[in-house]
Amino acid sequence: MLKMQFLPGGQEWLVIILLVLLLFGASKLPEVARNLGKSVAEFKKAQREAELELREFERNIAKYSQSEKRKKLEEIAMSLGIETSGKSDDEIIEEIKKKIEKEKA
């Protein structure tokens, strides 16, 4: 319920739409919307890939050496924009899971 407090209401959406029209003009609006849609789709695709990599990593964790585990974890974390220096493997895994859950919501 807390999330609903921060979502724009009817009047706020009207102001946002008017600002977008003023900034970009009606002729550019379809292009802006298309580019925004592509950006969101790319982000979701990267998020799904990171989630799949994490699941695969967790399934095959026994066959990786410690350095390979760390390298793979760092790759997944970096793809999600998570800083890994000074963190344990468990901390990185927890941050990855939180990031993925946060982005799903």
N, C-alpha and C positions, 0 to 999 in steps of 0.2 A: 504494500500500500504506500510505502514511503516513496517509491519511484513515481507514482502518479502525481505527487505534489510538484515535481520538477518538470513535468511535461507541459508544453505550451497549450493554452486553451484556445477557444474560438477567436477571440480578439487578437491574441498574440500571433496566431497563424496568419490572420489578415494583415497585420503589420509586417510580418516576415515576408509574405508574398509581395506586398507593395514595395518593400525595400529591394527585393530581388528584381522586380520589374524596373524600378528606377535605376538600379546599378547596371543591369545587363540589357535592358530593353526587351520588348516582346519578341523581336526577331531572333535574339540569341537564347531565349529561354529554353527551347527544345534542345539546343546543343548543350547547354549547361546541365539540363536534366539528364541527358544521355550520358555525358561524361561523369556525372555524379553516380549514376546507376552502374556504369562500368567500374568506377573506383570501389564502390561498395561490393560489387560482385568479386573483384580481384581480392579485396580484403577477406571476404568470407572464404574464398577458395584457399588462400594462404592459411587461414585459421584452420580449415578442415584438414589441410595437408599436415600442419603441425600436430593436430590432434591425432591423426592416423599414425604419424611418425612416433609420437609418444606411446601410443598403444602397442605398436610394433616393437618399440624399444622395451617396454615392460614385459612383453611376451618372450622376447629373446634375451633378456638380461643375463641369463646364466652363461650364455656362450660368448659374451664380450669380456675382454680383459678390463681391468680397472681404468686404464688410460683410454681405451676405446669407449667405455661407458661415459666417461667425462667428456670426451670429444663430441660424442653424439648428443649428449645433454646440452652442451654449449651451442651446438648447431641449432637444435630445436629452440632453445631460449633466444638466441640471437634472431631467429626468424620471426619471433614474436616481440622483439624489442626489449628483452629482459637482460639486464646486466648480470653477469655471472661471477665477476671477480670477488674473491673473499667469501664465497658462499659454498656450503656443502652441497653434495649431490641431492640430498633430501630436501634442502631448502630450495634448490633450483626446481626440482620436480613439483614441489608444492606451489611455487610461483607460477609455473607453467599451467598447472591445473586451475589455479585461481584466475589466471588471465583468460583461459579458454572459457571457463564458466561465466566470467564477467562479460565477455564478448557475446556469448550466446543469449544473455538476458537482454 
